[in-house]
Amino acid sequence: MQVKVNNQSRSFDGDPQMPLLWFLRDELALTGTKFGCGVGLCGSCTVHVDGKAARACTTAMSEVAGKAVVTIEGLSADGNHPVQKAWRTENVPQCGYCQCGQIMQAAAFLASNKRPTDEQIVDAMAGNICRCGCYQRIHAAVKLAAKEA
């Protein structure tokens, strides 16, 4: 099967039920997408599939055949996507483990909602867990990125 990852066509001929996460990390060495819970609940493995946020740990390779996948490495060539800039401005990360997933969730959300309310931000980001509790800074960064996008 063919899948486009970060604008590059990639071939996959393995188990169609293999999680996208392992293809990205183990076969393509795109390690920004993190393994967290393995059941799609924490959000640390969030990527974009055809522009929508998806959990790579529970997305089978068969589900992405012929689709476009974007990882944190492909979000912005120079690391200056509005969400990434807002993350730096607001000093969001503490340990940093969940941050790639948080950024990818926020970027997908803001692509479809340019002027979100506080409640919409909370709802959109609710599926991403930060063990360090950086939720106030995450919220502030999403608000800031919405102004820049």
VMD Tcl script that builds the backbone (N, CA, C; Angstrom):
set m [mol new atoms 447]
animate dup $m
set s [atomselect $m all]
$s set {name element resname resid chain x y z} {
  {N N MET 1 A 0.843 -1.184 0.000}
  {CA C MET 1 A 0.000 0.000 0.000}
  {C C MET 1 A 0.882 1.239 0.000}
  {N N GLN 2 A 0.312 2.315 -0.454}
  {CA C GLN 2 A 1.001 3.602 -0.491}
  {C C GLN 2 A 0.351 4.544 0.510}
  {N N VAL 3 A 1.182 5.329 1.148}
  {CA C VAL 3 A 0.722 6.369 2.054}
  {C C VAL 3 A 1.682 7.547 1.901}
  {N N LYS 4 A 1.132 8.733 1.957}
  {CA C LYS 4 A 1.973 9.926 1.879}
  {C C LYS 4 A 2.231 10.389 3.308}
  {N N VAL 5 A 3.502 10.444 3.692}
  {CA C VAL 5 A 3.883 10.885 5.026}
  {C C VAL 5 A 4.748 12.130 4.884}
  {N N ASN 6 A 4.261 13.210 5.451}
  {CA C ASN 6 A 4.969 14.495 5.378}
  {C C ASN 6 A 5.342 14.830 3.932}
  {N N ASN 7 A 4.378 14.662 3.049}
  {CA C ASN 7 A 4.483 14.973 1.615}
  {C C ASN 7 A 5.430 14.073 0.841}
  {N N GLN 8 A 5.795 12.927 1.405}
  {CA C GLN 8 A 6.621 11.960 0.678}
  {C C GLN 8 A 5.848 10.655 0.553}
  {N N SER 9 A 5.805 10.130 -0.655}
  {CA C SER 9 A 5.129 8.859 -0.877}
  {C C SER 9 A 5.950 7.732 -0.253}
  {N N ARG 10 A 5.280 6.896 0.526}
  {CA C ARG 10 A 5.928 5.776 1.202}
  {C C ARG 10 A 5.181 4.495 0.883}
  {N N SER 11 A 5.911 3.403 0.782}
  {CA C SER 11 A 5.324 2.085 0.546}
  {C C SER 11 A 5.320 1.299 1.843}
  {N N PHE 12 A 4.295 0.490 2.004}
  {CA C PHE 12 A 4.188 -0.401 3.155}
  {C C PHE 12 A 3.633 -1.722 2.675}
  {N N ASP 13 A 4.338 -2.804 2.979}
  {CA C ASP 13 A 3.860 -4.118 2.554}
  {C C ASP 13 A 3.751 -5.086 3.728}
  {N N GLY 14 A 3.617 -4.558 4.931}
  {CA C GLY 14 A 3.504 -5.384 6.128}
  {C C GLY 14 A 2.067 -5.676 6.495}
  {N N ASP 15 A 1.876 -6.029 7.741}
  {CA C ASP 15 A 0.555 -6.355 8.284}
  {C C ASP 15 A -0.346 -5.128 8.211}
  {N N PRO 16 A -1.460 -5.215 7.505}
  {CA C PRO 16 A -2.350 -4.054 7.368}
  {C C PRO 16 A -2.973 -3.604 8.695}
  {N N GLN 17 A -2.920 -4.455 9.709}
  {CA C GLN 17 A -3.467 -4.086 11.019}
  {C C GLN 17 A -2.420 -3.469 11.945}
  {N N MET 18 A -1.168 -3.395 11.482}
  {CA C MET 18 A -0.127 -2.781 12.298}
  {C C MET 18 A -0.484 -1.315 12.556}
  {N N PRO 19 A -0.323 -0.855 13.794}
  {CA C PRO 19 A -0.612 0.548 14.074}
  {C C PRO 19 A 0.325 1.487 13.304}
  {N N LEU 20 A -0.249 2.563 12.817}
  {CA C LEU 20 A 0.501 3.607 12.130}
  {C C LEU 20 A 1.677 4.076 12.978}
  {N N LEU 21 A 1.503 4.134 14.277}
  {CA C LEU 21 A 2.561 4.590 15.183}
  {C C LEU 21 A 3.865 3.834 14.955}
  {N N TRP 22 A 3.799 2.521 14.817}
  {CA C TRP 22 A 5.018 1.724 14.665}
  {C C TRP 22 A 5.649 1.911 13.295}
  {N N PHE 23 A 4.837 2.130 12.281}
  {CA C PHE 23 A 5.381 2.436 10.957}
  {C C PHE 23 A 6.156 3.750 11.012}
  {N N LEU 24 A 5.560 4.767 11.633}
  {CA C LEU 24 A 6.208 6.078 11.721}
  {C C LEU 24 A 7.502 6.011 12.527}
  {N N ARG 25 A 7.438 5.409 13.693}
  {CA C ARG 25 A 8.597 5.388 14.588}
  {C C ARG 25 A 9.664 4.384 14.158}
  {N N ASP 26 A 9.250 3.149 13.880}
  {CA C ASP 26 A 10.224 2.081 13.654}
  {C C ASP 26 A 10.725 1.992 12.222}
  {N N GLU 27 A 9.854 2.265 11.266}
  {CA C GLU 27 A 10.274 2.132 9.876}
  {C C GLU 27 A 10.715 3.443 9.244}
  {N N LEU 28 A 10.130 4.563 9.675}
  {CA C LEU 28 A 10.486 5.858 9.097}
  {C C LEU 28 A 11.341 6.710 10.028}
  {N N ALA 29 A 11.563 6.250 11.247}
  {CA C ALA 29 A 12.377 6.966 12.246}
  {C C ALA 29 A 11.839 8.366 12.553}
  {N N LEU 30 A 10.527 8.519 12.500}
  {CA C LEU 30 A 9.877 9.774 12.865}
  {C C LEU 30 A 9.437 9.644 14.319}
  {N N THR 31 A 10.349 9.929 15.218}
  {CA C THR 31 A 10.139 9.632 16.629}
  {C C THR 31 A 9.467 10.746 17.420}
  {N N GLY 32 A 9.053 11.805 16.759}
  {CA C GLY 32 A 8.298 12.851 17.454}
  {C C GLY 32 A 6.927 12.362 17.881}
  {N N THR 33 A 6.386 11.403 17.163}
  {CA C THR 33 A 5.106 10.794 17.513}
  {C C THR 33 A 5.393 9.778 18.615}
  {N N LYS 34 A 4.860 10.015 19.788}
  {CA C LYS 34 A 5.212 9.232 20.977}
  {C C LYS 34 A 4.200 8.128 21.274}
  {N N PHE 35 A 4.690 7.051 21.890}
  {CA C PHE 35 A 3.830 6.010 22.441}
  {C C PHE 35 A 3.490 6.416 23.861}
  {N N GLY 36 A 2.209 6.441 24.169}
  {CA C GLY 36 A 1.781 6.772 25.525}
  {C C GLY 36 A 0.997 5.625 26.116}
  {N N CYS 37 A -0.285 5.581 25.842}
  {CA C CYS 37 A -1.150 4.576 26.455}
  {C C CYS 37 A -1.379 3.353 25.571}
  {N N GLY 38 A -1.269 3.514 24.272}
  {CA C GLY 38 A -1.496 2.405 23.356}
  {C C GLY 38 A -2.949 2.118 23.036}
  {N N VAL 39 A -3.859 2.882 23.605}
  {CA C VAL 39 A -5.285 2.657 23.352}
  {C C VAL 39 A -6.014 3.934 22.908}
  {N N GLY 40 A -5.277 4.946 22.501}
  {CA C GLY 40 A -5.868 6.152 21.943}
  {C C GLY 40 A -6.477 7.113 22.939}
  {N N LEU 41 A -6.128 6.987 24.209}
  {CA C LEU 41 A -6.742 7.840 25.228}
  {C C LEU 41 A -5.897 9.023 25.683}
  {N N CYS 42 A -4.575 8.968 25.513}
  {CA C CYS 42 A -3.725 10.029 26.070}
  {C C CYS 42 A -3.372 11.123 25.055}
  {N N GLY 43 A -3.348 10.778 23.773}
  {CA C GLY 43 A -3.089 11.779 22.743}
  {C C GLY 43 A -1.638 12.034 22.397}
  {N N SER 44 A -0.695 11.374 23.047}
  {CA C SER 44 A 0.713 11.662 22.754}
  {C C SER 44 A 1.124 11.196 21.360}
  {N N CYS 45 A 0.336 10.348 20.745}
  {CA C CYS 45 A 0.648 9.837 19.400}
  {C C CYS 45 A -0.148 10.551 18.310}
  {N N THR 46 A -0.725 11.704 18.590}
  {CA C THR 46 A -1.590 12.391 17.636}
  {C C THR 46 A -0.829 12.855 16.403}
  {N N VAL 47 A -1.380 12.517 15.248}
  {CA C VAL 47 A -0.895 12.952 13.942}
  {C C VAL 47 A -2.103 13.461 13.167}
  {N N HIS 48 A -1.866 13.945 11.968}
  {CA C HIS 48 A -2.971 14.335 11.088}
  {C C HIS 48 A -3.099 13.305 9.980}
  {N N VAL 49 A -4.315 12.859 9.738}
  {CA C VAL 49 A -4.615 11.981 8.609}
  {C C VAL 49 A -5.631 12.729 7.757}
  {N N ASP 50 A -5.195 13.095 6.567}
  {CA C ASP 50 A -6.015 13.935 5.686}
  {C C ASP 50 A -6.537 15.171 6.422}
  {N N GLY 51 A -5.669 15.768 7.229}
  {CA C GLY 51 A -5.987 17.021 7.906}
  {C C GLY 51 A -6.712 16.902 9.225}
  {N N LYS 52 A -7.102 15.712 9.606}
  {CA C LYS 52 A -7.839 15.508 10.861}
  {C C LYS 52 A -6.921 14.854 11.890}
  {N N ALA 53 A -7.072 15.249 13.145}
  {CA C ALA 53 A -6.284 14.641 14.221}
  {C C ALA 53 A -6.668 13.175 14.355}
  {N N ALA 54 A -5.651 12.322 14.483}
  {CA C ALA 54 A -5.875 10.884 14.632}
  {C C ALA 54 A -4.847 10.327 15.600}
  {N N ARG 55 A -5.242 9.320 16.329}
  {CA C ARG 55 A -4.337 8.640 17.258}
  {C C ARG 55 A -3.606 7.537 16.494}
  {N N ALA 56 A -2.315 7.697 16.329}
  {CA C ALA 56 A -1.522 6.756 15.534}
  {C C ALA 56 A -1.419 5.384 16.181}
  {N N CYS 57 A -1.611 5.296 17.489}
  {CA C CYS 57 A -1.494 3.997 18.159}
  {C C CYS 57 A -2.686 3.092 17.885}
  {N N THR 58 A -3.811 3.672 17.509}
  {CA C THR 58 A -5.006 2.866 17.236}
  {C C THR 58 A -5.459 2.964 15.781}
  {N N THR 59 A -4.694 3.626 14.950}
  {CA C THR 59 A -5.002 3.732 13.526}
  {C C THR 59 A -4.200 2.676 12.787}
  {N N ALA 60 A -4.901 1.726 12.188}
  {CA C ALA 60 A -4.231 0.655 11.443}
  {C C ALA 60 A -3.691 1.195 10.128}
  {N N MET 61 A -2.632 0.583 9.665}
  {CA C MET 61 A -2.054 0.978 8.379}
  {C C MET 61 A -3.089 0.894 7.259}
  {N N SER 62 A -3.982 -0.072 7.328}
  {CA C SER 62 A -5.015 -0.203 6.294}
  {C C SER 62 A -5.916 1.028 6.232}
  {N N GLU 63 A -6.036 1.746 7.331}
  {CA C GLU 63 A -6.880 2.933 7.384}
  {C C GLU 63 A -6.241 4.151 6.729}
  {N N VAL 64 A -4.921 4.129 6.533}
  {CA C VAL 64 A -4.244 5.285 5.956}
  {C C VAL 64 A -3.788 5.055 4.517}
  {N N ALA 65 A -4.109 3.904 3.964}
  {CA C ALA 65 A -3.734 3.620 2.577}
  {C C ALA 65 A -4.292 4.703 1.660}
  {N N GLY 66 A -3.412 5.301 0.868}
  {CA C GLY 66 A -3.818 6.335 -0.076}
  {C C GLY 66 A -4.093 7.686 0.558}
  {N N LYS 67 A -3.814 7.825 1.839}
  {CA C LYS 67 A -4.100 9.083 2.529}
  {C C LYS 67 A -2.807 9.844 2.831}
  {N N ALA 68 A -2.981 11.071 3.306}
  {CA C ALA 68 A -1.850 11.919 3.679}
  {C C ALA 68 A -1.737 11.978 5.195}
  {N N VAL 69 A -0.572 11.615 5.698}
  {CA C VAL 69 A -0.283 11.655 7.129}
  {C C VAL 69 A 0.746 12.753 7.364}
  {N N VAL 70 A 0.511 13.562 8.381}
  {CA C VAL 70 A 1.470 14.587 8.774}
  {C C VAL 70 A 1.826 14.353 10.234}
  {N N THR 71 A 3.118 14.304 10.507}
  {CA C THR 71 A 3.620 14.173 11.866}
  {C C THR 71 A 4.155 15.525 12.321}
  {N N ILE 72 A 4.591 15.596 13.555}
  {CA C ILE 72 A 5.164 16.842 14.071}
  {C C ILE 72 A 6.355 17.276 13.211}
  {N N GLU 73 A 7.104 16.309 12.682}
  {CA C GLU 73 A 8.255 16.643 11.842}
  {C C GLU 73 A 7.832 17.303 10.535}
  {N N GLY 74 A 6.612 17.045 10.088}
  {CA C GLY 74 A 6.124 17.606 8.836}
  {C C GLY 74 A 5.187 18.788 8.984}
  {N N LEU 75 A 4.883 19.162 10.217}
  {CA C LEU 75 A 3.949 20.274 10.441}
  {C C LEU 75 A 4.494 21.578 9.880}
  {N N SER 76 A 5.779 21.816 10.082}
  {CA C SER 76 A 6.427 23.027 9.576}
  {C C SER 76 A 7.905 22.718 9.368}
  {N N ALA 77 A 8.401 23.013 8.189}
  {CA C ALA 77 A 9.803 22.709 7.867}
  {C C ALA 77 A 10.779 23.404 8.809}
  {N N ASP 78 A 10.411 24.600 9.259}
  {CA C ASP 78 A 11.327 25.359 10.121}
  {C C ASP 78 A 10.855 25.453 11.573}
  {N N GLY 79 A 9.806 24.698 11.918}
  {CA C GLY 79 A 9.317 24.722 13.300}
  {C C GLY 79 A 8.567 25.983 13.670}
  {N N ASN 80 A 8.063 26.687 12.651}
  {CA C ASN 80 A 7.391 27.953 12.915}
  {C C ASN 80 A 5.917 27.962 12.550}
  {N N HIS 81 A 5.272 26.823 12.664}
  {CA C HIS 81 A 3.810 26.802 12.550}
  {C C HIS 81 A 3.275 27.711 13.665}
  {N N PRO 82 A 2.177 28.405 13.467}
  {CA C PRO 82 A 1.657 29.292 14.517}
  {C C PRO 82 A 1.498 28.609 15.880}
  {N N VAL 83 A 1.119 27.338 15.886}
  {CA C VAL 83 A 0.974 26.633 17.163}
  {C C VAL 83 A 2.344 26.412 17.805}
  {N N GLN 84 A 3.334 26.050 17.017}
  {CA C GLN 84 A 4.678 25.851 17.559}
  {C C GLN 84 A 5.248 27.152 18.117}
  {N N LYS 85 A 5.025 28.255 17.410}
  {CA C LYS 85 A 5.496 29.554 17.902}
  {C C LYS 85 A 4.796 29.924 19.209}
  {N N ALA 86 A 3.496 29.673 19.269}
  {CA C ALA 86 A 2.741 29.980 20.494}
  {C C ALA 86 A 3.221 29.121 21.660}
  {N N TRP 87 A 3.549 27.883 21.386}
  {CA C TRP 87 A 4.057 26.984 22.436}
  {C C TRP 87 A 5.343 27.547 23.037}
  {N N ARG 88 A 6.203 28.058 22.182}
  {CA C ARG 88 A 7.463 28.645 22.671}
  {C C ARG 88 A 7.191 29.936 23.443}
  {N N THR 89 A 6.332 30.776 22.900}
  {CA C THR 89 A 6.023 32.049 23.549}
  {C C THR 89 A 5.453 31.830 24.949}
  {N N GLU 90 A 4.583 30.848 25.085}
  {CA C GLU 90 A 3.930 30.579 26.370}
  {C C GLU 90 A 4.733 29.623 27.259}
  {N N ASN 91 A 5.917 29.204 26.794}
  {CA C ASN 91 A 6.757 28.272 27.568}
  {C C ASN 91 A 5.949 27.069 28.059}
  {N N VAL 92 A 5.239 26.438 27.144}
  {CA C VAL 92 A 4.315 25.365 27.515}
  {C C VAL 92 A 4.990 24.134 28.100}
  {N N PRO 93 A 5.985 23.543 27.452}
  {CA C PRO 93 A 6.452 22.233 27.919}
  {C C PRO 93 A 7.112 22.254 29.290}
  {N N GLN 94 A 6.881 21.197 30.020}
  {CA C GLN 94 A 7.641 20.953 31.230}
  {C C GLN 94 A 8.524 19.753 30.926}
  {N N CYS 95 A 7.984 18.535 30.977}
  {CA C CYS 95 A 8.820 17.386 30.591}
  {C C CYS 95 A 8.875 17.266 29.073}
  {N N GLY 96 A 7.796 17.665 28.399}
  {CA C GLY 96 A 7.763 17.697 26.941}
  {C C GLY 96 A 7.246 16.460 26.250}
  {N N TYR 97 A 7.051 15.362 26.963}
  {CA C TYR 97 A 6.705 14.095 26.317}
  {C C TYR 97 A 5.403 14.188 25.497}
  {N N CYS 98 A 4.400 14.808 26.037}
  {CA C CYS 98 A 3.093 14.856 25.364}
  {C C CYS 98 A 2.979 15.993 24.358}
  {N N GLN 99 A 3.947 16.875 24.320}
  {CA C GLN 99 A 3.781 18.127 23.598}
  {C C GLN 99 A 3.596 17.993 22.096}
  {N N CYS 100 A 4.256 17.045 21.461}
  {CA C CYS 100 A 4.053 16.873 20.015}
  {C C CYS 100 A 2.602 16.521 19.721}
  {N N GLY 101 A 2.042 15.627 20.521}
  {CA C GLY 101 A 0.631 15.269 20.356}
  {C C GLY 101 A -0.290 16.433 20.647}
  {N N GLN 102 A 0.053 17.208 21.668}
  {CA C GLN 102 A -0.746 18.396 22.007}
  {C C GLN 102 A -0.728 19.390 20.841}
  {N N ILE 103 A 0.454 19.630 20.292}
  {CA C ILE 103 A 0.599 20.573 19.180}
  {C C ILE 103 A -0.179 20.094 17.959}
  {N N MET 104 A -0.076 18.813 17.667}
  {CA C MET 104 A -0.783 18.286 16.490}
  {C C MET 104 A -2.296 18.367 16.683}
  {N N GLN 105 A -2.785 18.102 17.890}
  {CA C GLN 105 A -4.214 18.228 18.185}
  {C C GLN 105 A -4.654 19.680 18.006}
  {N N ALA 106 A -3.879 20.605 18.566}
  {CA C ALA 106 A -4.216 22.024 18.475}
  {C C ALA 106 A -4.192 22.515 17.032}
  {N N ALA 107 A -3.207 22.083 16.263}
  {CA C ALA 107 A -3.102 22.525 14.871}
  {C C ALA 107 A -4.293 22.041 14.045}
  {N N ALA 108 A -4.699 20.790 14.235}
  {CA C ALA 108 A -5.865 20.273 13.506}
  {C C ALA 108 A -7.126 21.024 13.925}
  {N N PHE 109 A -7.265 21.268 15.215}
  {CA C PHE 109 A -8.420 21.991 15.726}
  {C C PHE 109 A -8.492 23.403 15.146}
  {N N LEU 110 A -7.373 24.115 15.177}
  {CA C LEU 110 A -7.367 25.496 14.694}
  {C C LEU 110 A -7.516 25.590 13.178}
  {N N ALA 111 A -7.183 24.539 12.467}
  {CA C ALA 111 A -7.386 24.539 11.009}
  {C C ALA 111 A -8.872 24.585 10.666}
  {N N SER 112 A -9.699 24.083 11.570}
  {CA C SER 112 A -11.139 24.073 11.304}
  {C C SER 112 A -11.910 25.086 12.145}
  {N N ASN 113 A -11.243 25.730 13.094}
  {CA C ASN 113 A -11.903 26.713 13.945}
  {C C ASN 113 A -10.924 27.847 14.211}
  {N N LYS 114 A -11.008 28.880 13.420}
  {CA C LYS 114 A -10.038 29.982 13.484}
  {C C LYS 114 A -10.223 30.891 14.700}
  {N N ARG 115 A -11.407 30.968 15.232}
  {CA C ARG 115 A -11.687 31.853 16.374}
  {C C ARG 115 A -12.433 31.075 17.460}
  {N N PRO 116 A -11.746 30.149 18.111}
  {CA C PRO 116 A -12.435 29.324 19.110}
  {C C PRO 116 A -12.698 30.067 20.421}
  {N N THR 117 A -13.751 29.646 21.085}
  {CA C THR 117 A -14.033 30.151 22.424}
  {C C THR 117 A -13.187 29.355 23.418}
  {N N ASP 118 A -13.130 29.837 24.644}
  {CA C ASP 118 A -12.404 29.106 25.684}
  {C C ASP 118 A -12.977 27.701 25.856}
  {N N GLU 119 A -14.280 27.600 25.863}
  {CA C GLU 119 A -14.925 26.286 26.025}
  {C C GLU 119 A -14.586 25.354 24.864}
  {N N GLN 120 A -14.556 25.869 23.652}
  {CA C GLN 120 A -14.201 25.044 22.497}
  {C C GLN 120 A -12.750 24.552 22.589}
  {N N ILE 121 A -11.865 25.385 23.076}
  {CA C ILE 121 A -10.465 24.980 23.256}
  {C C ILE 121 A -10.382 23.847 24.276}
  {N N VAL 122 A -11.052 24.025 25.399}
  {CA C VAL 122 A -11.050 22.990 26.441}
  {C C VAL 122 A -11.586 21.675 25.873}
  {N N ASP 123 A -12.686 21.740 25.161}
  {CA C ASP 123 A -13.285 20.530 24.580}
  {C C ASP 123 A -12.355 19.879 23.565}
  {N N ALA 124 A -11.753 20.687 22.703}
  {CA C ALA 124 A -10.889 20.149 21.647}
  {C C ALA 124 A -9.636 19.498 22.202}
  {N N MET 125 A -9.121 20.021 23.292}
  {CA C MET 125 A -7.863 19.529 23.856}
  {C C MET 125 A -8.072 18.504 24.967}
  {N N ALA 126 A -9.319 18.232 25.325}
  {CA C ALA 126 A -9.624 17.357 26.461}
  {C C ALA 126 A -9.073 15.939 26.311}
  {N N GLY 127 A -8.912 15.448 25.102}
  {CA C GLY 127 A -8.427 14.091 24.900}
  {C C GLY 127 A -6.925 13.945 24.964}
  {N N ASN 128 A -6.219 15.029 25.207}
  {CA C ASN 128 A -4.761 14.994 25.308}
  {C C ASN 128 A -4.361 15.208 26.763}
  {N N ILE 129 A -3.637 14.241 27.295}
  {CA C ILE 129 A -3.261 14.277 28.696}
  {C C ILE 129 A -1.840 14.808 28.857}
  {N N CYS 130 A -1.679 15.679 29.831}
  {CA C CYS 130 A -0.358 16.198 30.207}
  {C C CYS 130 A -0.133 15.828 31.665}
  {N N ARG 131 A 0.774 14.901 31.901}
  {CA C ARG 131 A 1.032 14.451 33.271}
  {C C ARG 131 A 1.648 15.552 34.125}
  {N N CYS 132 A 2.261 16.532 33.503}
  {CA C CYS 132 A 2.869 17.630 34.265}
  {C C CYS 132 A 1.845 18.693 34.641}
  {N N GLY 133 A 0.665 18.635 34.046}
  {CA C GLY 133 A -0.390 19.585 34.377}
  {C C GLY 133 A -0.225 20.954 33.757}
  {N N CYS 134 A 0.307 21.009 32.560}
  {CA C CYS 134 A 0.557 22.293 31.891}
  {C C CYS 134 A -0.682 22.821 31.160}
  {N N TYR 135 A -1.852 22.448 31.609}
  {CA C TYR 135 A -3.079 22.768 30.884}
  {C C TYR 135 A -3.327 24.263 30.722}
  {N N GLN 136 A -3.005 25.070 31.718}
  {CA C GLN 136 A -3.232 26.513 31.591}
  {C C GLN 136 A -2.336 27.098 30.501}
  {N N ARG 137 A -1.079 26.654 30.437}
  {CA C ARG 137 A -0.177 27.152 29.397}
  {C C ARG 137 A -0.581 26.622 28.034}
  {N N ILE 138 A -1.046 25.389 27.970}
  {CA C ILE 138 A -1.527 24.820 26.703}
  {C C ILE 138 A -2.703 25.646 26.200}
  {N N HIS 139 A -3.643 25.920 27.083}
  {CA C HIS 139 A -4.823 26.725 26.714}
  {C C HIS 139 A -4.402 28.102 26.224}
  {N N ALA 140 A -3.489 28.736 26.932}
  {CA C ALA 140 A -3.021 30.069 26.533}
  {C C ALA 140 A -2.343 30.020 25.172}
  {N N ALA 141 A -1.582 28.974 24.920}
  {CA C ALA 141 A -0.885 28.861 23.625}
  {C C ALA 141 A -1.875 28.640 22.493}
  {N N VAL 142 A -2.913 27.847 22.717}
  {CA C VAL 142 A -3.921 27.633 21.663}
  {C C VAL 142 A -4.633 28.958 21.372}
  {N N LYS 143 A -4.961 29.712 22.408}
  {CA C LYS 143 A -5.589 31.030 22.192}
  {C C LYS 143 A -4.682 31.952 21.398}
  {N N LEU 144 A -3.403 31.967 21.749}
  {CA C LEU 144 A -2.448 32.818 21.059}
  {C C LEU 144 A -2.301 32.375 19.601}
  {N N ALA 145 A -2.187 31.091 19.366}
  {CA C ALA 145 A -2.052 30.580 18.005}
  {C C ALA 145 A -3.278 30.918 17.163}
  {N N ALA 146 A -4.448 30.906 17.768}
  {CA C ALA 146 A -5.672 31.256 17.040}
  {C C ALA 146 A -5.609 32.693 16.537}
  {N N LYS 147 A -4.991 33.567 17.297}
  {CA C LYS 147 A -4.851 34.970 16.882}
  {C C LYS 147 A -3.852 35.109 15.730}
  {N N GLU 148 A -2.859 34.225 15.699}
  {CA C GLU 148 A -1.798 34.291 14.692}
  {C C GLU 148 A -2.168 33.579 13.400}
  {N N ALA 149 A -3.053 32.600 13.489}
  {CA C ALA 149 A -3.371 31.770 12.306}
  {C C ALA 149 A -4.205 32.511 11.287}
}
mol reanalyze $m
mol bondsrecalc $m
mol representation Tube
mol addrep $m
